Amino acid sequence: MSTSYRSTRSSEQSTKTFEEAVIQGLATDGGLFIPSEIPTIDQKIIERWSKLSFQDLAFEIMKLYISDKEIPDSDLKELIKRSYSTFRSEDVTPLAKNVTGEHENLHVLELFHGPTYAFKDVALQFVGNLFEYFLQRANKDLPQEQRKKITVVGATSGDTGSAAIYGLRGKKDVAVFILYPTGRISPIQEEQMTTVGDKNVQTLSVKGTFDNCQDIVKAIFGDKEFNERHNVGAVNSINWARILAQMTYYFYAYFQAVGASGKVKFVVPSGNFGDILAGYYAKKMGLSVEKLVIATNENDILDRFLKSGVYERSDDVAATLSPAMDILISSNFERLLWYLARDTLANGNDLEAGKIVREWFTELKADGKFVVDSAVIQTALKDFESERVSNSETTSTIKEVYATSKSPKNYILDPHTAVGVCATKRQILKDNDSSINYISLSTAHPAKFADAVNEALSSFPEYSFEKDVLPAELKKLSTLEKKIKLVDRADIELVKSIIDEEMQKMGL
Ligand SMILES: *Cc1c(COP(=O)(O)O)cnc(C)c1O
């Protein structure tokens, strides 16, 4: 069983515990943590799992990656139960079957029923509880001044910030500071973040761009003195616990679509490759998935890589209708590259794979790209396919599905989900095989991306954003008091002094 973790870049065999991998986030050699071995399950276990609730399934999966000496079974069960009690759906991630009205075998996996209406909640609700659990255990019986604390500092251009805040609000010994560019995130996203009243949460509205915010956060991480004083942590998308928590819905959705066996393709709107990577682990564990389809917007580094073998950062990020996927490079892709290197070039040798990955990333840093052998792409294509979707295709997909859906009528996709559904329809045409079930992942509620949805649907006379899209819970946010700290210069010293000051007020 695999309950220890190694780095994707290490040339040493040394490993970390689950707790170390989660709290540390990134390995000291710059690599990402992966399990020393992927646990596998047989068809008998699949049969048994196919009848479990989401929570019980999450427990069975996580148990294979976390030693019960680190987290006893009863504690893990309790953590899972608490993490998913905040979801509005009993299924946690329900599958909307045959929702487009056009293809009986196209299903939409709704991942947006958590507190912030986006898929990141599935992981971050769990990660928040996990952080608190590890801290409480370390701090047991310690006097106040010796308690270990974590100060989470992050920059957001939208979804990640609110999901992190809702994951960590009210958690003991944890402070959260989220920076965002003033006036450059959507009103709903700002309301979601700034109306959280918990004392341990502070949003910082920074006069500047998202890049300014991100640079400040990077500088804070690099500031040794500040770091030691506040124990600065991140909950960014490379954290192993996020990938682990996301595996559950691949199994659960598969079982809901076809039971214990059947042909399934997953289509995943992708940016940093965290979501679809969880599907890769599910497949390698033994879930019989035909293919995982990467759906990208115009920021298409992943699609280009699979078609050309060249992993190349473009000069500029394109601002698309699906902003949560606007990335230059995909941070989690390094994990897949490690498996591709091991299985294709390194004869299964772990240490050799780490060396190859290190070389690729040295090249990427120096030249902005690296090229892999065609054999590596052949290996990748055994598990993956890819589709690139333009802005205009995104809009027309929202329109089409609204017009054709019958049960429920007028189903409304958010633009990220629309990228996935557009890619799914292309796949259905290409494959021309009605025995395949397509599960298209829906990563956000449409209310979060009002402009894109309104642009697509305003020509329908009966359509109304207020009536058809906006949930009462989100509508209410605009009436709540906002807690915002304005930072009128994008300046690291200024941000550090504000964090110092606010930490005092929080009593941390
Ligand atoms: C983060 C996010 C994505 C992309 O997920 P990755 O794990 O980065 O590939 C897609 N859609 C929405 C709405 C998101 O918030």
Ligand as a Chemical Component Dictionary entry (heavy atoms), coordinates in Angstrom:
data_LIG
# 
_chem_comp.id                   LIG 
_chem_comp.type                 NON-POLYMER 
_chem_comp.pdbx_formal_charge   0 
_chem_comp.three_letter_code    LIG 
# 
loop_
_chem_comp_atom.comp_id 
_chem_comp_atom.atom_id 
_chem_comp_atom.alt_atom_id 
_chem_comp_atom.type_symbol 
_chem_comp_atom.charge 
_chem_comp_atom.model_Cartn_x 
_chem_comp_atom.model_Cartn_y 
_chem_comp_atom.model_Cartn_z 
_chem_comp_atom.pdbx_ordinal 
LIG C1 C1 C 0 -9.811  25.813 -11.388 1  
LIG C2 C2 C 0 -10.901 25.675 -12.370 2  
LIG C3 C3 C 0 -10.760 24.927 -13.561 3  
LIG C4 C4 C 0 -9.462  24.261 -13.957 4  
LIG O1 O1 O 0 -9.095  23.187 -13.134 5  
LIG P1 P1 P 0 -7.579  22.665 -13.129 6  
LIG O2 O2 O 0 -7.495  21.718 -12.012 7  
LIG O3 O3 O 0 -6.741  23.902 -12.900 8  
LIG O4 O4 O 0 -7.312  22.050 -14.451 9  
LIG C5 C5 C 0 -11.848 24.838 -14.413 10 
LIG N1 N1 N 0 -13.008 25.456 -14.146 11 
LIG C6 C6 C 0 -13.180 26.189 -13.024 12 
LIG C7 C7 C 0 -14.473 26.875 -12.809 13 
LIG C8 C8 C 0 -12.149 26.320 -12.098 14 
LIG O5 O5 O 0 -12.334 27.054 -10.992 15 
# 
loop_
_chem_comp_bond.comp_id 
_chem_comp_bond.atom_id_1 
_chem_comp_bond.atom_id_2 
_chem_comp_bond.value_order 
_chem_comp_bond.pdbx_ordinal 
LIG C1 C2 SING 1  
LIG C2 C3 SING 2  
LIG C2 C8 DOUB 3  
LIG C3 C4 SING 4  
LIG C3 C5 DOUB 5  
LIG C4 O1 SING 6  
LIG O1 P1 SING 7  
LIG P1 O2 DOUB 8  
LIG P1 O3 SING 9  
LIG P1 O4 SING 10 
LIG C5 N1 SING 11 
LIG N1 C6 DOUB 12 
LIG C6 C7 SING 13 
LIG C6 C8 SING 14 
LIG C8 O5 SING 15 
# 
